[in-house]
Amino acid sequence: MPSNDVFAAATAAFATYKTSPGDVRAGFLRAIATAIEALGDELLQTASAESHLPLARLTGERGRTVGQLRLFADLVADGYWAEATIDTALPERQPLPRPDLRRLLLPIGPVVVFGASNFPLAFSTAGGDTAAALAAGCPVVYKAHPGHPRTSALVAGAIAQAAAQCGLPAGVFQHVEGGPAVGAELVQHPAARAVAFTGSFGGGKALFDLAARRPVPIPVYAEMGSVNPIVILPERLAAESAALARQAAQSVLLGVGQFCTNPGLLFVPEGEAATTFITELEAALRAAAPAAMLNAGLAGNYYQHLAGVVNHSAVQPLVQPAPHELEGGPGLARTTAAEWLQDAALQQEVFGPFTLVVTYQSAAELQAAVEALHGQLTCTLWGTAAELAHAAPLAEALREKCGRLLFGGVPTGVEVSPAMTHGGPFPATTDPRSTSVGTYAIKRFARPVTFQDAPAALLPPALRDENPTGLWRVVNSELTQRSLTPS
């Protein structure tokens, strides 16, 4: 379908969908979740055949997909997310009166969503970006990922079924297939109001540049990858070197390393404990068999980027798998912080089961390395309680580099919750103020509008004096549910 037809339908749908009550949007999201579950084993088997992911992994991913749809449904059911704020008029104020001011977050319009290759369900057709945009009141034009077209078509059918069941126009969600040229056309269409993308740096930056060159630029929320450094402090390493190595190895190997939160960089202090750590890590990675990656293209990129790191003059390869057309074998290399600091190329993401160990000699050298990090989705700091109590400068430096700072556990595994931030400074994403996981993601697809001295009939219901739905609002700096209508 030509993009003009697609956006004509999306624009027509927006005219009514943008003013739909929260319970209507919530019902739509819940209906999508139910329709996806009704696809049963066919969806899982199709996704497994296209992505080489095991059924157990996809079963969990389906649960996450429907769970986040229902989480957004709960969020929008009462409308509190839209931050209704009222400052009533003060006509007697001196030296100037204050007008009546009422602000609300309103949907921005049709959103172009690009599916991710590594999550054929949770970050794709009905994934977090689609759920957040629909929750905000924005129609979605979805560009299917070529890595799992049949899976995407099945989920798109479930969304269309849910829209019809809820009496919503078909243009509220549209499924578009095609190559890069089709994606570029969608981003450049004048009716598009925002773009959401999860994938490579090259792909995300290209979309960002296209959107910036439009006569009317639009925001691109691109999540583009990360090396997710884990920083280990000396006392913690000395006490738990073997256990920490095994924990790191499990995270590196998870999903054949095909997670945007895969720990691709490990900072460890030089010394005997580091030798134990590296030996144990090497053994764990050597013991892991190669496994099928999502597709041959990703496998090819993995070995190409891996070679770029392990063939670097300052890097010592420890585990170097033989290239394979589909399977990803574990990889490990090491260097020193002094060498790592000399070449930003050593921060390049290797998307697959690989990690680079960087040994540091002193706290000052570690601090310098952390301050040289590029933007990340996550940073992790492992230390004893005593070490962490004195690690404020290091933690602050790490905080400036990421969207999520961990002090326990590993970065793989992203909880879908209101408090989650899955984003970070460039080049991890194109906008560090947002997240692509958790309910805060809805804010990407809404904009604040203030109504000044507006007639009651022209106000959105959430801003009217009578507060018909009993919404929690901030009225004259007080959080309240009260009506402003005199009793």
C-alpha positions in Angstrom: 0.0 0.0 0.0 1.5 3.4 -0.9 2.5 5.5 2.0 -0.1 8.2 1.1 -2.9 5.7 1.5 -1.4 4.4 4.8 -1.1 7.9 6.3 -4.5 9.0 5.0 -6.0 6.1 7.0 -3.8 6.9 10.0 -4.7 10.5 10.0 -8.4 9.8 9.7 -8.1 7.3 12.6 -6.3 9.9 14.7 -9.2 12.4 14.4 -11.3 10.1 16.6 -8.8 8.0 18.4 -7.0 11.0 19.9 -10.0 11.9 22.0 -11.0 8.4 22.9 -11.5 7.9 26.7 -8.9 6.0 28.6 -11.1 3.0 29.1 -11.5 2.7 25.4 -7.8 2.6 24.8 -7.4 0.2 27.8 -10.0 -2.1 26.3 -8.2 -2.1 23.0 -4.8 -3.0 24.5 -6.3 -5.8 26.6 -8.1 -7.1 23.5 -4.8 -7.2 21.6 -3.3 -9.2 24.4 -6.1 -11.7 24.4 -6.0 -12.0 20.6 -2.3 -12.7 20.7 -2.7 -15.4 23.4 -5.5 -16.9 21.2 -2.9 -17.5 18.4 -1.5 -20.3 20.7 1.3 -22.5 19.5 1.1 -21.4 15.9 2.6 -18.0 16.9 5.4 -19.6 18.9 6.3 -22.2 16.3 6.3 -19.6 13.5 8.5 -17.3 15.5 10.9 -20.1 16.4 11.2 -21.2 12.8 11.9 -17.7 11.6 14.3 -16.6 14.4 15.9 -19.9 15.6 14.9 -18.9 19.2 13.8 -21.8 21.4 10.1 -22.2 22.3 10.8 -21.7 26.0 12.4 -18.3 25.3 9.5 -17.3 23.0 6.9 -18.5 25.5 8.4 -16.1 28.0 8.6 -13.3 25.4 4.9 -13.8 24.6 4.2 -13.4 28.3 6.2 -10.2 28.4 4.4 -8.9 25.3 0.9 -9.4 26.6 2.0 -8.3 30.1 3.2 -4.9 28.9 0.1 -4.4 26.8 -2.0 -4.9 30.0 0.4 -2.7 32.0 -0.2 0.1 29.6 -3.9 -0.6 29.7 -3.9 -0.2 33.5 -1.9 3.1 33.1 -4.3 4.8 30.7 -7.6 3.5 32.3 -7.9 6.5 34.5 -5.9 9.1 32.6 -3.6 10.1 35.4 -0.5 9.6 33.2 -1.5 12.7 31.2 -0.5 15.0 34.1 -3.6 17.2 34.2 -2.5 20.4 35.9 -4.6 23.4 36.7 -3.6 26.9 38.0 -6.8 28.7 38.5 -7.1 32.4 37.7 -6.0 35.0 40.3 -7.8 38.2 39.0 -6.9 40.2 42.1 -3.1 39.4 42.0 -0.8 42.4 41.9 0.9 43.8 40.0 -0.6 41.6 37.3 -3.5 39.1 37.5 -2.9 35.5 36.7 -5.0 33.9 33.9 -6.6 30.5 34.2 -4.1 27.9 33.0 -4.7 24.2 32.4 -2.2 21.8 30.9 -2.5 18.2 29.7 -0.4 15.7 27.7 -2.0 15.1 24.4 -1.2 12.5 21.7 1.1 13.7 18.9 -0.3 11.8 15.9 0.7 8.9 13.7 3.8 7.1 14.9 6.1 5.0 12.7 7.3 1.9 14.6 10.2 -0.3 13.3 10.3 -3.9 14.6 13.5 -5.4 16.2 15.2 -8.5 15.0 16.1 -10.0 18.4 12.7 -9.8 20.0 10.1 -10.9 17.4 7.3 -10.4 19.9 8.2 -8.0 22.7 10.0 -5.4 20.6 8.1 -5.9 17.4 4.6 -5.7 16.0 2.7 -5.5 19.3 5.8 -4.7 21.3 6.5 -1.9 23.8 6.7 0.9 21.2 3.4 0.0 19.6 1.8 -0.4 23.1 3.0 3.0 24.3 1.9 4.8 21.1 -1.6 3.2 21.1 -1.9 3.9 24.9 -1.1 7.6 24.2 -3.8 7.9 21.6 -1.6 7.7 18.5 -2.2 5.5 15.5 0.7 3.2 14.6 2.2 2.6 11.2 4.3 -0.5 11.8 7.2 -1.4 9.5 7.7 -5.2 9.7 11.2 -6.6 10.3 12.3 -8.8 7.4 13.7 -11.4 9.8 10.3 -12.6 11.0 7.6 -11.6 8.4 5.1 -14.4 9.1 5.3 -13.9 12.9 4.7 -10.2 12.3 1.7 -10.8 10.0 0.1 -13.1 12.6 0.4 -10.5 15.4 -0.8 -7.8 13.0 -3.9 -9.9 12.3 -4.5 -10.1 16.1 -4.3 -6.3 16.4 -6.7 -5.8 13.5 -9.1 -8.3 15.1 -8.9 -6.4 18.4 -9.5 -3.0 16.7 -12.6 -4.3 14.9 -13.9 -5.9 18.1 -13.5 -2.5 19.9 -15.2 -0.6 17.1 -12.0 1.3 16.2 -11.1 2.4 12.7 -8.7 0.1 10.8 -6.2 2.9 10.4 -5.4 2.9 14.1 -2.8 0.2 13.3 -1.4 -0.6 9.9 1.2 -3.3 9.0 3.7 -2.4 6.2 6.3 -4.7 4.6 9.3 -3.8 2.5 12.9 -2.9 2.5 14.9 0.2 3.6 13.4 2.3 0.9 9.9 1.7 2.3 11.1 2.6 5.8 12.7 5.8 4.5 9.4 6.7 2.8 7.4 6.2 6.0 9.8 8.4 8.0 9.7 11.2 5.5 6.0 11.3 5.0 4.7 14.7 6.2 1.9 13.0 8.3 4.3 11.0 10.4 4.8 12.6 13.8 7.4 10.4 15.5 9.5 7.3 14.9 10.4 4.5 17.2 13.3 2.1 16.4 15.3 -0.7 18.0 18.3 -2.0 16.2 21.8 -1.2 15.0 23.6 2.2 15.3 23.8 2.5 11.5 20.0 1.9 11.1 18.9 4.2 13.9 21.3 7.0 13.0 20.1 6.8 9.3 16.5 7.2 10.4 17.4 10.0 12.7 19.2 11.9 9.9 16.3 11.4 7.5 13.8 12.8 10.1 16.1 15.7 10.8 16.3 16.6 7.1 12.5 16.8 6.7 11.0 20.2 6.1 9.3 19.7 9.5 11.7 17.5 11.6 10.2 14.9 13.9 11.6 13.1 16.9 13.2 9.7 16.4 13.4 7.5 19.5 16.1 5.0 18.4 17.6 2.5 20.7 20.9 1.6 19.0 22.9 -0.7 21.2 25.4 -0.6 24.0 28.4 -2.5 25.4 27.0 -2.3 29.0 30.2 -2.2 31.0 30.5 -4.1 34.3 33.0 -2.4 36.7 34.4 -4.7 39.4 36.1 -3.2 42.4 39.2 -4.9 44.0 37.8 -6.2 47.3 34.7 -7.7 45.7 36.8 -9.4 43.0 39.3 -10.8 45.6 36.4 -12.3 47.6 34.3 -13.7 44.7 36.5 -13.8 41.6 35.3 -17.3 40.4 31.7 -16.7 41.2 31.6 -13.3 39.5 33.3 -14.8 36.4 30.6 -17.4 36.1 27.8 -14.8 36.6 29.3 -12.6 33.9 29.7 -15.6 31.6 26.0 -16.5 31.9 25.0 -13.0 31.0 27.4 -12.8 28.0 26.1 -16.2 26.7 22.4 -15.5 27.3 20.4 -15.7 24.0 23.7 -16.2 22.1 24.6 -12.7 23.2 21.8 -11.1 21.2 20.6 -8.7 23.8 21.1 -5.0 23.7 22.1 -5.3 27.4 24.7 -7.9 26.8 27.8 -7.1 28.9 30.5 -6.5 26.3 33.0 -4.8 28.5 34.4 -5.9 31.9 36.7 -3.7 34.0 38.7 -5.6 36.5 41.7 -4.6 38.7 45.0 -6.1 37.8 46.4 -8.8 40.1 46.0 -12.4 41.2 42.2 -12.1 41.6 42.0 -10.9 38.0 43.9 -13.9 36.8 41.5 -16.2 38.6 38.5 -14.2 37.2 39.8 -14.3 33.6 40.7 -18.0 33.8 37.3 -18.9 35.1 35.6 -16.7 32.5 37.6 -18.2 29.7 36.7 -21.7 30.8 33.0 -21.0 31.0 33.0 -19.5 27.5 35.0 -22.3 26.0 32.6 -24.8 27.5 29.6 -23.2 25.8 28.8 -24.6 22.4 28.1 -22.3 19.5 24.4 -21.8 18.8 22.2 -20.5 16.0 21.9 -16.7 15.8 18.7 -15.0 14.6 19.8 -15.0 11.0 22.8 -15.3 8.7 23.2 -11.5 8.4 23.6 -11.1 12.2 26.1 -13.9 12.3 28.1 -12.3 9.6 28.1 -9.0 11.4 29.1 -10.7 14.6 32.2 -12.3 13.2 33.1 -9.1 11.2 32.9 -6.9 14.3 34.6 -9.6 16.5 37.6 -9.7 14.1 37.8 -5.9 14.3 38.4 -6.1 18.1 40.5 -9.3 18.5 42.8 -8.3 15.6 43.5 -4.9 17.2 47.2 -4.6 18.1 46.4 -3.7 21.8 44.1 -6.7 22.3 45.0 -10.3 23.3 42.4 -12.9 22.0 41.6 -15.5 24.6 38.6 -17.3 23.0 38.3 -16.8 19.3 35.5 -18.9 17.6 35.8 -19.9 13.9 33.3 -18.0 11.7 30.1 -19.8 10.8 27.3 -18.8 8.5 24.7 -19.0 11.2 26.0 -20.1 14.5 27.6 -17.7 17.0 30.5 -19.0 19.0 31.6 -17.4 22.3 34.5 -15.0 22.2 36.8 -13.4 24.8 39.7 -11.0 24.6 41.6 -8.7 27.0 43.5 -5.4 27.0 44.6 -2.9 29.5 42.9 0.3 30.5 45.9 2.3 29.3 45.6 0.8 25.8 41.8 0.9 25.8 41.9 4.6 26.5 44.0 5.2 23.4 41.4 4.0 20.9 37.7 4.6 21.0 37.2 1.8 18.4 37.6 -0.6 21.3 34.2 0.6 22.5 32.5 -0.8 19.4 29.6 -3.1 20.2 30.1 -6.7 19.1 26.5 -8.0 19.0 26.8 -11.6 20.0 28.4 -13.8 22.7 31.6 -11.8 23.2 33.1 -9.6 25.9 36.3 -7.6 26.3 38.1 -7.6 29.7 39.9 -4.4 30.5 42.4 -4.5 33.4 43.1 -1.3 35.4 46.0 -0.5 37.7 44.5 2.1 40.0 41.3 3.9 41.0 42.5 6.9 39.1 42.9 4.9 35.9 39.5 3.3 36.4 37.9 6.7 36.9 39.5 8.0 33.7 38.2 4.9 31.8 34.7 5.4 33.1 34.7 9.1 32.2 35.8 8.1 28.6 32.9 5.7 28.1 30.4 6.4 25.4 26.7 6.6 26.3 25.3 3.2 27.4 21.9 1.6 28.1 23.3 0.2 31.4 26.4 0.4 33.6 27.0 -2.1 36.4 29.2 -1.5 39.5 30.1 -4.6 41.6 31.7 -3.9 45.0 31.5 -4.8 48.6 29.3 -2.7 50.8 32.4 -1.0 52.2 33.7 -0.2 48.7 30.4 1.1 47.5 30.1 3.4 50.6 33.2 5.2 49.3 32.4 5.0 45.5 30.3 8.1 45.1 32.6 9.8 42.4 32.8 6.6 40.4 29.0 5.9 40.7 28.3 9.5 39.7 30.5 9.2 36.6 28.8 5.9 35.6 25.4 7.5 36.2 26.2 10.2 33.6 26.9 7.5 31.0 23.8 5.3 31.2 20.0 5.0 31.6 20.2 2.2 34.2 22.9 1.9 36.9 23.1 -1.5 38.5 24.8 -2.4 41.8 23.8 -6.0 41.8 23.0 -8.6 39.2 23.7 -8.4 35.5 22.3 -6.0 32.9 20.6 -8.7 30.8 17.0 -9.0 31.9 15.0 -5.8 31.7 12.0 -5.6 34.1 8.9 -4.1 32.5 7.7 -1.7 35.2 6.9 2.0 35.8 10.4 2.6 37.3 12.4 1.1 34.4 14.6 3.2 32.1 15.7 1.4 29.0 17.6 4.2 27.3 20.7 6.3 27.7 23.0 8.9 26.3 24.0 8.9 22.6 25.1 6.6 20.9 23.0 4.1 23.0 19.9 6.1 21.9 19.0 9.3 20.1 17.2 10.8 23.1 18.4 10.1 26.6 15.3 11.7 28.1 13.1 8.7 27.2 12.8 4.9 27.7 11.5 2.1 25.4 10.6 -0.2 28.3 8.2 0.6 31.1 5.2 2.9 31.3 7.2 6.1 31.1 7.6 5.2 27.4 4.2 6.7 26.8 5.6 10.2 27.3 7.5 9.9 23.9 4.2 10.0 22.0 2.5 12.9 23.8 3.1 16.7 24.0 2.0 19.2 26.6 -0.7 21.7 25.6 -1.8 24.6 27.9 -5.3 26.1 27.6 -5.5 29.7 28.8 -8.8 31.1 29.9 -10.6 28.4 27.8 -14.4 28.0 27.7 -15.4 24.9 29.6 -16.9 23.3 26.5 -13.6 23.5 24.7 -11.5 21.9 27.5 -10.7 18.2 27.5 -12.8 16.4 30.2 -9.7 15.9 32.3 -9.3 19.7 32.7 -12.9 20.6 33.4 -13.9 22.0 36.7 -16.3 19.1 37.5 -13.6 16.4 37.0 -16.2 13.9 35.8 -14.0 10.8 36.1 -12.5 11.6 39.5 -9.0 11.9 38.1 -6.1 12.8 40.3 -4.9 16.3 39.2 -2.5 18.9 40.4 -4.7 22.0 41.2 -2.8 25.0 42.4 0.1 22.8 43.3 -2.0 20.4 45.3 -2.5 16.8 44.2 -6.3 16.2 44.5 -9.3 14.5 43.1 -11.7 17.3 44.1 -14.1 19.0 41.7 -13.7 22.8 41.2 -17.4 23.2 40.9 -18.9 25.0 43.9 -21.1 22.6 45.9 
